[in-house]
């Protein structure tokens, strides 16, 4: 199995990594954002690193934080 690559991802792209069986990308994004919002330490760290709710992309640093708190997809 390939190791997950830390790089910039669109929200849709990263969400589909976590929820590959999702038939609707919008649903996958909603699920991922729900996980992120429920993990207060992760949400706080993302905000401290410049994350904004309306962003369409996660930076490599934000992806690294997500993987640290939620695990690899």
Wavefront OBJ file of the C-alpha trace (Angstrom):
o trace
v 0.000 0.000 0.000
v 1.290 3.461 -0.872
v 2.116 5.916 1.867
v -0.167 8.947 1.994
v 1.501 11.994 0.439
v 1.506 15.251 2.412
v 0.844 18.006 -0.129
v -1.826 20.605 -0.901
v -5.266 19.042 -1.480
v -8.621 20.487 -2.389
v -11.235 19.780 0.267
v -12.998 17.474 -2.179
v -9.822 15.578 -3.017
v -8.857 15.039 0.634
v -12.414 14.163 1.647
v -12.557 11.488 -1.039
v -9.288 10.050 0.317
v -10.994 9.640 3.707
v -14.346 8.525 2.265
v -13.530 6.730 -1.007
v -16.864 4.927 -1.163
v -18.850 8.159 -1.017
v -20.941 8.527 -4.168
v -21.319 12.273 -3.679
v -18.172 14.396 -3.195
v -20.214 17.045 -1.370
v -21.222 14.453 1.232
v -17.599 13.396 1.664
v -16.561 17.027 2.251
v -19.362 17.495 4.785
v -18.271 14.370 6.669
v -14.612 15.380 6.741
v -15.464 18.899 7.903
v -17.714 17.429 10.587
v -14.799 15.326 11.866
v -12.515 18.364 11.820
v -15.017 20.607 13.600
v -15.664 18.009 16.317
v -11.956 17.663 17.038
v -11.442 20.954 18.880
v -7.640 20.677 19.178
v -7.361 20.056 15.425
v -9.764 22.867 14.576
v -7.819 25.273 16.802
v -4.481 24.258 15.283
v -5.847 24.702 11.765
v -7.076 28.201 12.589
v -3.718 29.085 14.154
v -2.063 27.991 10.901
v -4.224 30.217 8.711
v -7.130 27.952 7.794
v -10.320 29.765 6.793
v -13.736 28.113 6.510
v -14.275 29.300 2.939
v -10.913 27.985 1.681
v -11.168 25.420 -1.087
v -7.701 24.044 -0.406
v -5.815 22.604 2.528
v -2.146 23.601 2.571
v 0.483 20.905 3.109
v 0.809 22.046 6.750
v -2.973 21.806 7.251
v -3.011 18.325 5.683
v -0.185 17.316 8.013
v -2.218 18.490 11.027
v -5.324 16.645 9.813
v -3.343 13.426 9.392
v -1.727 13.889 12.832
v -5.120 14.207 14.542
v -7.345 11.965 12.372
v -4.843 9.460 11.058
v -3.995 8.645 7.461
v -6.910 8.089 5.117
l 1 2 3 4 5 6 7 8 9 10 11 12 13 14 15 16 17 18 19 20 21 22 23 24 25 26 27 28 29 30 31 32 33 34 35 36 37 38 39 40 41 42 43 44 45 46 47 48 49 50 51 52 53 54 55 56 57 58 59 60 61 62 63 64 65 66 67 68 69 70 71 72 73
